């Protein structure tokens, strides 16, 4: 079971935005879409590019360099040229003193045997 690290307040990441954070020495993109807050590896699986600099479209994030879109829930690419999923991380929202904080698991979600998360 993973530990969680508090990385930001929800007010730091409005709907449609993403924020690069570092958890356990990994760069992670925290992304807020209409369905909630998600955490996905910040490094595109196609090349060493920061996904948090891409555009949030529905519940995907689009790599700014070649346009692959990644499912925020599973990390799977939905369009080429990327073919490999990126790791995803559990997120929990914690309310304290009328503020909602984002906490991200320190280890990625397990990958299933079919390569999906
Ligand atoms: S670097 Fe992300 S799709 Fe090519």
Boltz pocket constraint, residues with backbone or C-beta under 6 A from the ligand:
constraints:
  - pocket:
      binder: B
      contacts: [[A, 44], [A, 45], [A, 46], [A, 47], [A, 48], [A, 49], [A, 63], [A, 64], [A, 65], [A, 66], [A, 67], [A, 68], [A, 80], [A, 81], [A, 82]]
      max_distance: 6.0
